[in-house]
């Protein structure tokens, strides 16, 4: 029960394999990429404890040797010190330009290792082995790599496409419920931005996805990857349409900065809250009906997910401070925030023409409700 999604980028094209048991079969799938039978793997402590030996055995079946490095888990790892550590370790391992670096982990490891591969010897190939739902449906696909800055999230990085993505859905069973649901925030995002029928399917099958139904999980990952692959193929470096993939992220990144990139708010949780806020603002300025944000929030709550600012523990800055954080967003042009708004579920678009007073009012109301 496996699926394949092709990312059509000409000379940089690659496949995303989706299904159970892919770590065990990694050797067969990675071997054709190798100039010599060795890979360098970077993971985090939590993922390595669970999956590194499975990967090692899968590679060994095809006589591929593996050296590995583990980094701390958590968003704070996406930073200069750990990027430097990763690059220097890869150089210590004498990784050559024709070798392959493997990122085994969630979005943090994928982003950091991809960036390390992009700058090592001016670019070496890398393979994504995403182990979280969020990474499987979003961050492992499309070639966005990078680290965070005190100024904001993902402000330092490069576009560097992987040579292969192996989304082993069986590893999702090792995620905590919170981590799994955080990844679901990105899944819902795809339906909200461009596929009403997919969102309807999620409303019907979300509980099956959450409870571990393998076929439902594979379909959710595949459809998400199909949507992202199509957009990336048309707009690889985010000159236009690809910005749609940031639905909810302008709010999310500000909230992540406001919570110190801590476990108070996981990225996917911020995306879910951000999508609900984007639909609320869209309704307030007359772009979509008020029923749409209510429907979005209802689905998120049905999935036991965060949907409002009141769901974030601890204090938050006021609305003006959050807007200032939003102004560090990568999509800011000439000092103006480019928002992803919606004319309805499945009908997102990019616009700089959003009245910040409306945004301020929505944020102020939710902060007041938070108390």
Secondary structure, 3 states (H helix, E strand, C coil): CEEEEEECCHHHCEEEEEECCCCCCHHHHHHCCCCCCEEEEEEEHHHHHHHHHHHHHHHHCCCCEEEEEEECCCHHHCCHHHHHHHHHHHHHCCCCCCCEEEEEECHHHHHHHHHHHHHHHHCCEEEEEECCHHHHHHHCCCCEEEEEECCEEEEEEEECCCCEEEEEHHHHHHCCHHHHHHHHHHHHHHHHHHCHHHHHHHHHHHHHHHHCCHHHHHHHHHHHHHHHHHHHHHCCCCCCHHHHHHCCHHHHHHHHHHCCCCCCCCHHHHHHHHHHHHHHHHHHCCCCCHHHHHHHHHHHHHCCCCCCHHHCCCCCCCHHHHHHHHCCCCCCECCECCEEEECCCCCEEEECCCCHHHHHHHHHHHHHHHC
